[in-house]
């Protein structure tokens, strides 16, 4: 389904769907988080539950690939390579708020559908990513394979689907191939942790056609937190997750560090920098190994403990600080 068909399918009229679509694509271009999207959708028709659609969005290429790429290409005056859905021109490109939001991406290149698909495939087929997926499943998800009879291929497919969605939600904010790989890793870690929490909590359920919510929720449990590549090392932390839940999806760790620096909170800025995997010579010397590599490969709790040891901080106080990051402006 395309965006209009999908919105009509869950209960909106065609006219209402056209009113919701600009907000949907503002969300998909990371203008705000899901909570704001739900609020806006309720203003159009409070009787329709947008949750019926949102958890399915990661798997809907018509919306996340076709429409997003066409919209941005047309915005940049480029040929998207395929015929856009009619509402891209008649609804989305005429919405002043959406067009104003896209202006921040004016310096980013617009690609056609074929090129974007090729870039996605290159990122997923990268040897480093394939190794990362295999290691993640082996280190953290073996109990799912052993206890529940889930095939490794199924887990890999679930992680790859989430990675594709993360790339598409971040498009066109692809500054380099390295950043694309970081986005993929972030999404894999995020999706993997969701599955781990799901199975570990004993809340498994056989999902039939009348109970899609359980299955879909696995794909969207942390949607409002966002998967920007800077969160790669942070997604393991329940303490940090609580802070991320109420952060705007477009907020980045770099923006947080800049805010802390302006407030002359350099110690807190250093902590966030270390936890997000940025290189620090002092922390590297303290560990006796590259701190960025350590951040990527370690459990968050271990990383936090080592960072607090290096900075002579109490872990509890550091955790409390992490939960207040949403209040940093």
N, C-alpha and C positions, 0 to 999 in steps of 0.2 A: 504493500500500500504506500501511496505517497502521503505527505503530511495532511492534506485536506481530507483524504479518504479515511485516514487513521483517526482523525479527530471526530469525523462524522460517525465512524464505527463505534465510538465509545459514548455517543449520545448528543454531540453538538449538532445543531443545524448547520447547513452550509455557510450561512451568514455568520453564525457564531464562530465556526471554524476559522473563517477569514479574520475575525477579530483576535483570536487566540494565537494564530500563526506568527505574527511579528514577535510576540513575547517568547514563543517557543524557540525561534531562531536567535533571538537575543541571548537566551540561555545557552543555546548550542554554540554561540560565539563567545561564551563565557562573560556575558555582561553582568550576570547575577546568578545566585544559587537557586536550587529547586524550591526553597521555601517562598521566594519572591515569585517564581513562576506559578506556583499553586495559588498564591494570593491573587495574582492578576487573572488567572483562569477562573477563579471563583467569582470575580467581578463580572465576568461575561455570563456565566451560568453556574450558580453555586450547587446545582443539583447533579452536575456531571463530575465524576471522580477522575481527575487527570492521572491518578496512579495507575489506572488501567492501561494507559498508554506509556508512561514514562519508563517503566522497567523494561519495556520491549524495544525502546529506541536504540540501545546498543546493537541490536541485530537487524535494524531496519536501514539497509544501505540506501534505499530510495531517499531517505531523509538525511542521514549523516554523511553520505558521499554525494549522491546525485544532486540534491538541492543545495547543499552547502557549497560545493565546488562551482556549480552553475551560478549561484548568487554572487559569490565573490568574484568570479571571472567577469560577469556582466558589470559588476560594480567597478572593476578595474578597466572596463572597456575591452576585455579580451573574449575570445571565442572559447566556450567551455567544451567544445568538441561534440556535444550532443544537444538535442532540442530540450530546453528546460521545461518543466511543468509550467503551465500558464500562470499560476499564482506567483511564481518567482518575480515576474515583471509587473503583474497587475496588483499585487498585494505587498510583497516584501520590499521591492525596490522603491515603492511609493511611501513606505513608512519612514517618517522623518527621524524617529528615535533610532531605528535599526541602521539607517544610512549613516547617521552621526556616529554611532558606535563603530561602524566599519572603517571610519576615517582613521582610527588609530592603527589600522593595518595597511594604510595606503602605501607604505614603503615595502611591503612584503610582495613577492611575486605571486601572480595568479597562474595556476596550472589548469590544463584541461583534465577531463576525467581519466583518460588513458594514462597520463603522466602521474597523476596522484595515485592511481592503482598500482603503477609500477614502483613508485617510491615506497608505498606501504609494503608491497611484496618484498622489496629489497631489504627493508628494515626487519621484517619477520624472518626472512631466510638467512639473515646475517649469522655467521658461525658463532659469534659472541652471544647472540640472543638464544640460539638453539642450545648452546651450552648452559646458559643461565637458566632456561626453562628446565632442562634435565637436572641440573644441580638443585634447583628449588624443589622440584618434586621429590628427588631422592632424599634431601635433607629434612624437609618439613612436611611432606605429604605421604610418606610411606605407609603410615597407619591407615590412611584412606584406602590405599591399594590393597593392603593386607587384610583389613577388617571388614570392608564393605564390598569387595569384589569389583571395584571401579577400575576400568582399564586405564592404563597410562595414557593411551591415545585420547581418551575422552577428557582427561584432565588437561592434557596439552591443548586440545581444541578449545576448551573453556577459557584457558589463559590467553590463547591467541586471539579469541573473539574479543576479549576485554582490551587487549593491546590495540587491535584495529580500531575499536571505538575510541580509545584514548587519543590515538593519532588524529582521528577525524574530528573529535571535539576540539583539539588544539589547533587544527588547521584554521588559518594559514600561518600560525605562529611556529613555523619550522625554520629556524635560523641556520641549522646545519644538520648534517647527517648524524653527528654525535648527539645533538639534542633530541633527534628523533629516536635514537637508540635508548636514551635516558627515559623518554616518555614511555617507550615499550616496556622497559624494565620496571618502571613505576607501576604501570598498569598490571603487569604480571604479578608483582608482589602484592598489590592491593587485592586483586581477584583471588590470589592464592590464600591470603590471610582470611578473606571472607569465607572461602570454602572450608578452611581449617576450623574456623570458629563455628561454622554451621554443623559440621560433622562432630566436632569435639563436644558440642553442647547437647548432642543426642536428639536434635530436632529434625532428623531426617523425615521426609515424607514422600510417598509415591504421588507424583503430581499427575492428575488427569485433566481432561479438558475443562472441568468445572472448578479447578483449583490451581490456576496458573500463578497466583500471587506468590506462593512459596518459592517456586522455581525462579520467577522473575526477580524476586527480592534479592537473590544471591548475586545477581548482576548489578544491583543498584544500591546495595546497603550503604556504600560510602560515596554515592554520586554527589551529594551536596558538599562533600569535603574537597572534591576536585583531585586530579591526578597530575598536576604539573610536575615536571621532572625533578624539581627541587625537593619534592616530598619522598623521593626514592628511599632514603634512609629512615624517614620519619614514620612511614605508614605502619610500622610494627608496634608503635607505642600506643597503648590504650589511653595514657595520659594526654598525649599529643592529639589523638583522635578527637577527644572531647573539645579541644580547642579548635580543631579544624572544622568540626561540624557546623560551626556558626561563622566561619570565615567565608567571605565571598570567594566564589570559585576562581575569580581572576586574580586574587591576592597571591603573590609569590613570596617565597622565603627571602628573596633579594629585597623585596619591598619592605618586609618586616625588619630586616637588618638595617635598611636605610633609615627607617623610622626610629629604631633604637639608637642609631648613631646620632641622629639629629637631637634626640633627647639626652645625649651624652651618657647613654647606658651601655658603655662599651663592653663591660663584662657579660651582660646578657646577650649582646650582639655576638660576642665570641662563642658563647654556648650554642646559639642557634646555628652559627656558621659551622661549628664542629659537627653538630648533630645532623646537619643536612649534607655532610660529606665534603665540605670545602676543605682544601688543603691548608694545614697550619703547621709550620716548622716546629714550634714548641711541642705540640701534641704528638707529632711524628717522633720527635726525640724521646718524649715521655714513654710512648708505646714501644719504641724500638722497631717500628715498621711504618710503612706509608699509612697515614691516618685516613685518607680517602678510601683506600682499599679496605681498611679495617671497618669503616662505616658501612660499606656496601655489603660486606660478607658476614657481619656480626649481628646477633640479635640486638634489638634496640636497647633492651634493659642492660646488656653488657656494655654497649656503647655509651649509654648514659652514665653508668657507674664509672667507667674509665674517664669520661670527660669531667665528671665531678671530682674524681681523684686528682686529675691534672690541674683543675681550677680551684681545688680546695673548697668545694661546695658541698652542702648536705644534699643528698639525692632527693629527699622529700621536698626541700625548698625548690629545687630545680623542677621537679614535677609540677608543683603548684604554679610556678612561673609559666610553664608550658601551657597550662590550661587557661591562662589569662591572655594569650597572644591575640585573641580576637579583639581585645580592647586597645591594642596598639594601633595608633593612627599616624 
